[in-house]
Amino acid sequence: MEGRRVVIVKPMTFMNLSGNAVAPLFRKHAEGPEDLVVVHDDLDLPAGAVRLKRGGGTGGHNGLRSLREALGTPAFLRIRVGIGRPPAGEDPAEYVLTPPAPDRKGTFEEAVSAACEAAGDIARLGFDKAMTRWNAKRLGS
């Protein structure tokens, strides 16, 4: 990608065990946590928003918790894909595991495309410049 060697992994483990799948590949291919870019859903971003982040907490995300524990660091890079909060009364765990409603499917498909574009920007521009670009964007721009 953009002249850089990239390994793309989609863990086939349960999300809560993502670290078990990623850690061995990380140790084989990466020199440090900044060589790992994790794409993940984020309840705290509006549906369809894409933001980049360096390190940080898990925000209750069990996949990020598993990665942090397996890697021994939270310092990996992140492409956060907003899914928004569930409607009142809906269990957040159920919300994240259920496919989006038909009227929201297009928003999520566009967000996945945007996350792919963000990954290309990271390879082309470096993380800091890509983060400045993506975090300045607003939904719909």
ABEGO torsion letter per residue (X at the ends): XGGBBBBBBBBABBAAAAAAAAAAAAAAABABAAABBBBBBBAABBBGBBBBBBEEBAGGBAAAAAAAAAAGBAABBBBBBBAEBBBBGBBAAAAAABBBBAAAAAAAAAAAAAAAAAAAAAAAAEAAAAAAAAAABBBGX
